[in-house]
Amino acid sequence: MALTRRALLEQVGRAGGLGAAYMAMETLGLAFPTPVGAENFKLPPSSGRGRSVVILGAGIAGLISAYELQQAGYKVTVLEARDRIGGRSWTIRGGDRIVQSGRPDQLATFAPGQYFNAGPARVPSTHRVILGYARKFGVRLEPFINVNRNAGWDFGGKVVPERRMVEDMRGHLAELLAKAIDRKALDGVVPKDELDAVRRFLAPYANVGRDGVYHPTGRSGYSVDGGGYDHPPVPLPALGAKDLAPSDAVVLPYLFEHIWDMQSTMLQPVGGMDRIAHAIYDKVKPAVRLRIPVSAIRRAGDRVRIEHGPGSQATEADYCLCTIPLPVLARIPSDFSPAKKAAIAAAPAYIHSVKLAFEAPRFWETDDNIFGGLAWTDRANENVMYPSGGIGTEKGVIVGAYCAGWTRQENPDAFAALSHAERFRISRESIEALHPGRSRLLGKGVTVAWGITPYSEGVGPMWGDADFGGNLDRGSVYRELIRPEGPILFAGEHLSYQQTWQEGAATSAHEALKLLQSMAKERALAGAAA
């Protein structure tokens, strides 16, 4: 039976979990680029005519909505439960306090200029909208190094450079294809001229000789590096199949750099991911109220009444744009219809990703010539991320864990359940395996588990998009969630096909604003006709 895309994704999901399955979806062309021109979004000037909108949440979706509505003449109020803006776009610096439900607070001790992106760490070059806002508001960007062949893969208790894993796997697969062609196993299946062209291509592509065998020539590394005069290099021998696939957890790392949203060039704001959120915030700051958790969402005729704060305070407006994450929204009393409440309750569970970081001297650069990129592991921390910014400086912040189900489905919840001390221990041991003798240089760490981060309670839902043959209808639950509830509209990355990305928050906000503008226009026409 032919291996369908659905069957392949199910196999990847069983091996690597939801994170790996989602990444494989993107590898198979099931990621969704932002349409050309979407970065030029703009509501008609003066179309707001003083109408009022209350926005729930000052994350990316809320801030973008506030900016665009104000530009169009709407009166905007943003209510944010936290003491900061940005939502999941959270950059931690020295002196910041990390609050986690049911855990002791942590205090970051990073040196001035050092930071840890606890939420999103990179911006794909295909994300036109978020990059458009960065450009509009003067946010400086620099490359984010997403792949590094010098970095190690630590699987089955053995550390091997990524270069060797990737190039030897390519060579062995090419050897299988060459042998199939040479033994005429594909005759009658593929035209002879195409087979001849492919066979010739395999020599420069993967060092497969006329004998049909992969012969390493140095692409996978050298046992002896070349030097001056009479010091020729000695290529490493090829690794065997068991070394190249030591466990199912290695599946995602092989796919990673081929994923649409992970392909070079990736970018990051200079100085921290929250620079984008703060640049937008600077344009709408007077409208934003911090430390205002919502206690109820009510209808008031054709308007809205948002209850909040002590003493039953409330904010009324013509419209409401709700960007509150679904696990939090599910517990807030509301006048939503039974269908809306049921859809909120039935939405997919949010991923409980965990990140962890240490400040340290840049031993990965000075000792191992690793400048940015990721190391992968089958340990519970899943990967290590080397800083792309500040290369060549004295210190940096190394991410010792980004646990999101990349390698095993159970990892995020299991890692999140550990004490802070246990997470730090596992991550230190992982870095020690990659860089023997250097874990002693790691400073005091900080860790963020998104499932117990107040007012977030996860990274985002993993929508099924189950019919990989082309039908991407997410079903009645999703359709209900994007439907307005009278004067209340909804936005956030969870209501987009770019889920878990800032781009999804931005594009969903644009869709909600277009809908709000249409509703306001209809209301104005109805009022004029009355």
Secondary structure, DSSP 8 states (H G I E B T S, - for coil): ----HHHHHHHHHHHHHHHHHHHHHIIIII-----TTGGG----TTTTTT-EEEEE--SHHHHHHHHHHHHTT-EEEEE-SSSSS-TT--EEETT-EE--TTS--EE----TT-EEESS---EETT-HHHHHHHHHTT--EEEE----TTSEEEETTEEEEHHHHHHHHHHHHHHHHHHHHHTTTTBTTB-HHHHHHHHHHHHHHH-B-TTS-B---STT-EEE---SSS---EE-----HHHH-SSGGGHHHHHGGGSGGGSS-EEEETT-THHHHHHHHHHHGGGEE-S--EEEEEEETTEEEEEETTTTEEEEESEEEE---HHHHTTS-B---HHHHHHHHHS--B---EEEEEEEE-HHHHTT---SEEEEESSTT-EEEE-SSSTTSSEEEEEEEEESSSS-TTHHHHHHHS-HHHHHHHHHHHHHHHSTT-GGG----EEEEGGGSTTT-SS-B------TTS-----HHHHHHTS-BTTEEE-SGGGSSSTTSHHHHHHHHHHHHHHHHHHHHHHHHHHHH-
